[in-house]
Each structure stands twice: as C-alpha cells, then as structure tokens.
Amino acid sequence: MRGFIAAAETGSLSAAARQLGLTQPTLSRQVAALEETLGLTLFERIGKKLALTETGLDLLHHGKSMAQAADALALVATGRSETVEGLVSISAGDGISIKILPPIIAKIRQAAPQVSIDLIVSNALSDLRRREADIAVRHVQPTEPDLIGKKLRDAKAHFYASESWVEKHGHPHKPEDISGPVFIGFDRSERFVGYLQGLGLKVTAASFPVSSENTVACWEMTRQGLGIGVMMLETADNTEGMVKVLEDLPPITFPIWLVTHRELRTSRRIRLVFDILAEELSNPA
C-alpha cells in the first residue's frame, strides 16, 4: 500500500522507489501484486510515467487512511518499547549534521552502543508523524499538536571571510566598508535580504554573486576566498584561516529546537538519544 501511495504521488516508479529506499523492480512487483490481489488496474503506464486510473484514484484516499493508521500504530508500539536497543533516526540541516552532530553521535554511541543512529541530512522539515525521523533538530518551533519541542538555545552566527580574501580586499568592520557583490549566500530570498538590510547592510539579491542551498558548500566557498559568508560561531571558531568581519554588526541569531512525537518520547532509546542531544546542543563547544 505504501508503494501504491508513493507511486501515485510521484507519478513514477523510479521516484517512488527512491522515496521508499527500494529498488525499482521491487516496487514494481509490489504494485503489480497489489493490482493482482485486488483484481483491479490501478495505473495506466504512459511511457515511463504512471497515471492513476479512475479506480486507482478512488482507492488512493482509503490507502492513505490505511497508511496513517499504520503509522499511528507504529508510533504507539515504538513509544511503549522498554528496550534501549534499536534504531533512532535524527533529522537535521546540512550545517548542523556535518559540523555539529558527529561528535555528539559519538557520545551517544559511547553511552548506548546498542543504539544505531540514522542521520538524515535535509534542510526540509521532516514529517515526524509519518516517521520520516524520530527526532528532528529544527530552527522553528513545532506547531503540530502531537509534537513536542524543547528550545535549547538561541544560536549565533557572524560574517566571516578567509585570510586570503581579507589580504586582497581589506578588513571590513562596518557596513560602510562593504560595496559591490561580495557575499556568498545560502538564501537570496527577500526575507533574508530584508533582514540584512535591517542590520544596516546595503544589499540586494545582486550582492550575492555566488549562492547555494547547501550551507556546507557556502562555507567551503567562503573558506576558499570567494567572498564573505555567514556561519555559526562554533563552526567558524573551529575552522582555521577564517577572519570575523563586520564586527560592528550584531550577531545573527536563530533558535535551535529539538522535536519529537509525543508517543516516541516514551520510548527509552529515543528518550535517551533525545536527552543527550538536548544536553550537548544546549552547550556549544
């Protein structure tokens, strides 16, 4: 049923297989077996694309209800588990996943070697209700009623440039020292540009000649001297050859929340991982 839903939502067996972590032949066999069991044709094959038949469309709603019920059952079962052994999945953005979490995961493994960790690196918000992750590190407060969140702290980020960039362009201390397209951006949105303008920087979207949605890629380009970038204080302090610039500006602050499903919070292994994450992320190195 999950395969049917994924194929219906993506319109492609290959995309659905990637979403579910299966091979395409496996998913194809599952969908074919479902059609055979029901004695119905659920999809029309149009080239490499799938289109729901009228019958398939009618069944999709019921299939989603079944999947939601199965997810709810799995949540309750996991939440009631008293064993510490097993898998715990953690979702976090690329910057925190790569620069912050590895030593914390090492401490989790040391404290509970029988617990396995699956780190899901994504800047999108994982749907904890659908078990896309057991625990998520977020920068926004959860609003869903069945999720619980703990605000750990307000993290700080600053502007940085490489030593080579400063040697070539000088050391800007205040907004007036900046001119031209010199910033490396992970967000060109009007909201972020407006936030920087509020700090006193005369920037537009054109001020970011290089950008990437990947925070780590932006930081690497900053480290290699392509321009001025933004990074969390603890990551920048642990990177050699970087210089804090625009020191006259206040730091950029953003919250760090740790979120899980209410049912999962009663699982011993998830509670253990949650508590270690909360302690370590609350106290930046």
Secondary structure, 3 states (H helix, E strand, C coil): CHHHHHHHHHCCHHHHHHHHCCCHHHHHHHHHHHHHHHCCCCEEEECCEEEECHHHHHHHHHHHHHHHHHHHHHHHHHHCCCCCCEEEEEEECHHHHHHCHHHHHHHHHHHCCCEEEEEEECCCCCCHHHCCCCEEEECCCCCCCCEEEEEEEEEEEEEEEEHHHHHHHCCCCCHHHCCCCCEEECCCCHHHHHHHHHCCCCCCHHHCCEECCCHHHHHHHHHCCCCEEEEEHHHHHCCCCEEEECCCCCCEEEEEEEEEECCHHHCHHHHHHHHHHHHHHHCCC
